[in-house]
Amino acid sequence: MAKKEEAVLGRRLKTSYISTVVSITLVLFVLGLLGLVMLHARKLSDHVKENLGFSVILHDNAKPAEINHLQKTLDGMPAVKTTEYVSSELAAETLMEDLGEDFVEFLGYNPLFPSIEVRLIANYANPDSLVLFEGEVMKNRIVREVHYQKDLVSSINENVKKIGLGLLVFSLLLLAIAFALINNTIRLSVFSKRFLIKSMQLVGATQSFIRKPFIIKGMIQGLIGATLAILLLLGLLYGGQRQIPELITFQDTRMLLSLFLMVILLGIVISWISTHLAVKKYLRIKTDYLYLY
């Protein structure tokens, strides 16, 4: 009879352990998924900003040496990612391909000016930086004008800020929910051992001695849950790249490693705090109240 009771108790403990790990895994997976969304949203916004058209229109009489010097000057600026010189002939050929008509022959001359197409680093692709950049470039005497879509730049930056703020608020809310769920799961696990905690306390065991194995076990559960959550995230990334190969261009190994490290730390820290608080609660409860909690 005693062996049967021990077997039932053992199964219950295993079930409780597994359910705790599964709960932690699912919560951390959702947090990690939100982290992936935020990383990809940032990479996508950087990609859009760095591909905004920014044309430095030059005068017809600009000499090759002057154009070459200007392009090297632009390449040396910290805000500039790439530059490409487009002659008036090349610009005309590109426009004729787009229009499907030879407008040069129709007009009798080429109305297009040579230009340098500039791509800025994402951090500098905002209205304030572009105004400063435009003013600096316009000081060169061979520059006719600087052309870019100001309304589009402002719209993209405003939308990026709104989306970023929304994701930040949602992530903080989800983090609070995650802590509450993991905390409740661990409290239920500790609840099943409240009589054991009180028995150890009654025979003279110190609070730190009683608390230590529970905290170690909780941290191990958090680590296992975080590891499983990372494996699920890797599987999701692999499946997403199989379906949408273009996602590979937005992958950043260093950021992914930072995200996975954050998931592990969250799993361990939240489990440690929750276990500490749960055990502390039952260490302070009087024996007569054990049946009420």
C-alpha positions as CSV (number, residue, x, y, z in Angstrom):
1,M,0.0,0.0,0.0
2,A,2.9,2.4,0.9
3,K,4.7,1.6,-2.3
4,K,1.5,2.3,-4.3
5,E,1.1,5.7,-2.6
6,E,4.8,6.5,-3.3
7,A,4.3,5.6,-6.9
8,V,1.2,7.9,-7.2
9,L,3.1,10.7,-5.4
10,G,6.0,10.2,-7.8
11,R,3.8,10.5,-10.8
12,R,2.2,13.6,-9.4
13,L,5.5,15.2,-8.8
14,K,6.7,14.4,-12.4
15,T,3.4,15.7,-13.8
16,S,3.8,18.9,-11.8
17,Y,7.4,19.3,-12.9
18,I,6.6,18.8,-16.6
19,S,3.5,21.1,-16.5
20,T,5.7,23.8,-14.9
21,V,8.4,23.5,-17.6
22,V,5.8,23.5,-20.4
23,S,4.1,26.6,-19.0
24,I,7.4,28.4,-18.7
25,T,8.3,27.3,-22.2
26,L,5.1,28.6,-23.8
27,V,5.3,31.9,-22.0
28,L,9.0,32.5,-23.0
29,F,8.2,31.4,-26.5
30,V,5.6,34.1,-26.8
31,L,8.1,36.6,-25.4
32,G,10.8,35.5,-27.8
33,L,8.3,35.6,-30.7
34,L,7.6,39.3,-29.8
35,G,11.3,39.9,-29.7
36,L,11.7,38.4,-33.2
37,V,8.9,40.6,-34.5
38,M,10.6,43.7,-33.0
39,L,14.0,42.8,-34.5
40,H,12.6,42.2,-37.9
41,A,10.5,45.4,-37.8
42,R,13.6,47.3,-37.0
43,K,15.6,45.7,-39.7
44,L,12.8,46.3,-42.2
45,S,12.5,50.0,-41.2
46,D,16.3,50.3,-41.6
47,H,16.2,48.6,-45.0
48,V,13.4,51.0,-46.2
49,K,15.3,54.1,-44.9
50,E,18.6,53.1,-46.5
51,N,16.9,52.6,-49.9
52,L,15.2,56.0,-50.0
53,G,16.1,57.9,-53.2
54,F,18.4,60.8,-52.6
55,S,19.7,62.5,-55.8
56,V,22.4,65.1,-56.0
57,I,21.8,66.8,-59.3
58,L,24.9,68.2,-61.0
59,H,25.4,71.0,-63.6
60,D,26.0,70.0,-67.2
61,N,29.4,71.8,-67.2
62,A,30.7,69.8,-64.3
63,K,34.1,68.4,-65.1
64,P,34.9,64.6,-64.4
65,A,37.6,65.6,-61.9
66,E,35.1,67.7,-60.0
67,I,32.5,65.0,-60.0
68,N,35.0,62.4,-58.8
69,H,36.1,64.7,-56.0
70,L,32.5,65.4,-54.9
71,Q,31.7,61.6,-54.9
72,K,34.8,60.9,-52.8
73,T,33.8,63.7,-50.4
74,L,30.3,62.2,-50.1
75,D,31.7,58.7,-49.5
76,G,33.8,60.1,-46.7
77,M,30.8,61.5,-44.8
78,P,29.7,59.4,-41.8
79,A,26.0,59.6,-42.9
80,V,26.6,58.1,-46.4
81,K,26.3,54.4,-47.0
82,T,26.9,54.2,-50.8
83,T,27.0,56.6,-53.8
84,E,26.6,55.9,-57.5
85,Y,27.3,58.4,-60.3
86,V,24.7,58.4,-63.1
87,S,25.5,60.3,-66.3
88,S,22.9,62.1,-68.2
89,E,23.1,59.5,-71.0
90,L,22.6,56.6,-68.6
91,A,19.7,58.5,-66.9
92,A,18.1,58.9,-70.4
93,E,18.5,55.2,-71.2
94,T,16.9,54.2,-68.0
95,L,14.0,56.6,-68.4
96,M,13.4,55.4,-72.0
97,E,13.2,51.8,-70.8
98,D,10.6,52.8,-68.2
99,L,8.6,54.9,-70.7
100,G,9.0,52.7,-73.7
101,E,9.6,55.7,-75.9
102,D,12.7,57.6,-77.2
103,F,11.9,61.0,-75.8
104,V,15.4,62.3,-76.7
105,E,14.8,61.8,-80.4
106,F,11.3,63.4,-80.0
107,L,12.7,66.5,-78.1
108,G,15.9,66.7,-80.1
109,Y,18.1,66.9,-76.9
110,N,18.6,65.2,-73.6
111,P,16.9,67.3,-70.8
112,L,18.3,65.2,-68.0
113,F,21.3,66.2,-65.8
114,P,24.1,64.0,-64.4
115,S,23.6,63.1,-60.8
116,I,25.0,61.2,-57.9
117,E,22.6,58.8,-56.2
118,V,23.2,58.7,-52.5
119,R,22.0,56.1,-49.9
120,L,22.3,57.1,-46.3
121,I,22.7,55.0,-43.2
122,A,19.4,54.4,-41.5
123,N,20.1,56.5,-38.4
124,Y,20.7,59.5,-40.6
125,A,17.6,59.0,-42.9
126,N,15.4,61.5,-41.0
127,P,14.2,65.0,-41.9
128,D,16.6,66.9,-39.6
129,S,19.7,65.1,-40.8
130,L,18.6,65.3,-44.4
131,V,18.2,69.1,-44.2
132,L,21.7,69.4,-42.7
133,F,23.1,67.1,-45.4
134,E,21.4,69.0,-48.1
135,G,22.8,72.3,-46.9
136,E,26.3,70.9,-46.8
137,V,26.1,69.4,-50.3
138,M,24.7,72.5,-51.8
139,K,27.8,74.4,-50.9
140,N,29.6,72.7,-53.8
141,R,29.5,74.9,-56.9
142,I,28.8,71.9,-59.3
143,V,25.7,70.9,-57.4
144,R,22.5,72.2,-59.1
145,E,20.0,70.8,-56.5
146,V,19.4,68.0,-54.1
147,H,16.2,66.0,-54.7
148,Y,14.4,63.6,-52.3
149,Q,10.9,62.9,-51.3
150,K,10.5,65.0,-48.1
151,D,6.9,63.9,-47.4
152,L,7.8,60.3,-47.8
153,V,10.8,60.6,-45.4
154,S,8.7,62.3,-42.8
155,S,5.9,59.8,-43.2
156,I,8.2,56.8,-42.8
157,N,9.9,58.2,-39.7
158,E,6.6,59.0,-38.0
159,N,5.2,55.5,-38.8
160,V,8.4,53.9,-37.5
161,K,8.1,55.8,-34.2
162,K,4.5,54.9,-33.8
163,I,5.1,51.2,-34.5
164,G,8.1,51.2,-32.2
165,L,6.2,52.8,-29.3
166,G,3.3,50.4,-29.8
167,L,5.6,47.4,-29.7
168,L,7.4,48.7,-26.6
169,V,4.1,49.1,-24.7
170,F,2.9,45.7,-25.8
171,S,6.2,44.0,-24.9
172,L,6.1,45.6,-21.4
173,L,2.5,44.4,-21.0
174,L,3.4,40.9,-22.2
175,L,6.4,40.8,-19.8
176,A,4.1,41.6,-16.9
177,I,1.7,38.9,-18.0
178,A,4.6,36.4,-18.4
179,F,5.8,37.1,-14.9
180,A,2.3,36.6,-13.5
181,L,1.8,33.3,-15.4
182,I,5.2,31.9,-14.5
183,N,4.8,33.1,-10.9
184,N,1.4,31.4,-10.5
185,T,2.7,28.2,-12.1
186,I,5.6,28.0,-9.7
187,R,3.4,29.0,-6.7
188,L,1.1,26.0,-7.5
189,S,4.1,23.8,-7.7
190,V,5.4,25.0,-4.3
191,F,1.9,24.8,-2.8
192,S,1.9,21.0,-3.2
193,K,5.0,20.9,-1.0
194,R,3.8,23.3,1.7
195,F,3.6,20.6,4.4
196,L,7.1,19.4,3.6
197,I,8.3,23.0,4.0
198,K,6.6,23.4,7.3
199,S,7.8,20.0,8.5
200,M,11.4,20.9,7.7
201,Q,10.9,24.2,9.5
202,L,9.5,22.5,12.6
203,V,12.5,20.1,12.9
204,G,14.9,23.1,13.0
205,A,15.9,23.6,9.4
206,T,16.9,27.2,8.6
207,Q,15.0,29.2,6.0
208,S,18.0,29.4,3.7
209,F,18.5,25.6,3.9
210,I,14.8,25.0,3.1
211,R,14.7,27.6,0.3
212,K,17.9,26.5,-1.5
213,P,16.7,23.3,-3.2
214,F,13.4,24.9,-4.3
215,I,15.2,27.9,-5.8
216,I,17.8,25.6,-7.6
217,K,14.9,23.5,-8.9
218,G,13.0,26.6,-10.1
219,M,16.1,28.0,-11.9
220,I,16.6,24.6,-13.6
221,Q,13.0,24.6,-14.7
222,G,13.4,28.2,-16.0
223,L,16.6,27.2,-17.9
224,I,15.0,24.1,-19.4
225,G,11.9,26.1,-20.4
226,A,14.1,28.8,-22.0
227,T,16.1,26.2,-23.9
228,L,12.9,24.6,-25.3
229,A,11.5,28.1,-26.2
230,I,14.7,28.9,-28.1
231,L,14.4,25.6,-30.0
232,L,10.8,26.4,-30.9
233,L,11.9,29.9,-32.1
234,L,14.7,28.4,-34.2
235,G,12.2,26.0,-35.7
236,L,9.9,28.9,-36.5
237,L,12.7,30.9,-38.1
238,Y,13.7,27.9,-40.2
239,G,10.2,27.3,-41.4
240,G,9.7,31.0,-42.1
241,Q,12.9,31.1,-44.2
242,R,11.8,28.0,-46.1
243,Q,8.5,29.7,-47.0
244,I,9.9,33.3,-47.5
245,P,13.6,33.1,-48.5
246,E,13.8,36.9,-48.5
247,L,13.7,36.8,-44.6
248,I,17.4,35.7,-44.7
249,T,18.4,39.2,-45.7
250,F,16.9,40.5,-42.4
251,Q,18.7,38.0,-40.1
252,D,21.3,39.4,-37.7
253,T,23.2,36.6,-35.9
254,R,24.4,38.9,-33.1
255,M,20.9,40.3,-32.4
256,L,19.5,36.7,-32.5
257,L,22.1,35.6,-29.9
258,S,21.3,38.6,-27.8
259,L,17.6,37.7,-28.0
260,F,18.2,34.1,-27.0
261,L,20.4,35.2,-24.1
262,M,17.6,37.5,-22.9
263,V,15.1,34.6,-23.1
264,I,17.4,32.4,-21.0
265,L,18.0,35.2,-18.4
266,L,14.3,35.9,-18.2
267,G,13.5,32.2,-17.7
268,I,16.1,31.9,-14.9
269,V,15.4,35.3,-13.2
270,I,11.6,35.1,-13.2
271,S,11.7,31.5,-11.9
272,W,14.2,32.4,-9.2
273,I,12.1,35.4,-8.0
274,S,8.8,33.5,-8.2
275,T,10.2,30.5,-6.3
276,H,11.8,32.7,-3.6
277,L,8.5,34.6,-3.0
278,A,6.4,31.4,-3.0
279,V,8.7,29.6,-0.5
280,K,9.0,32.7,1.6
281,K,5.2,32.8,1.9
282,Y,4.9,29.3,3.2
283,L,7.8,29.8,5.6
284,R,5.8,32.6,7.2
285,I,2.4,30.9,7.3
286,K,1.4,29.4,10.6
287,T,0.7,25.7,10.7
288,D,-3.0,26.2,11.4
289,Y,-3.4,28.1,8.1
290,L,-1.7,25.6,5.8
291,Y,-5.1,24.1,4.9
292,L,-6.5,27.5,3.9
293,Y,-3.8,28.4,1.2
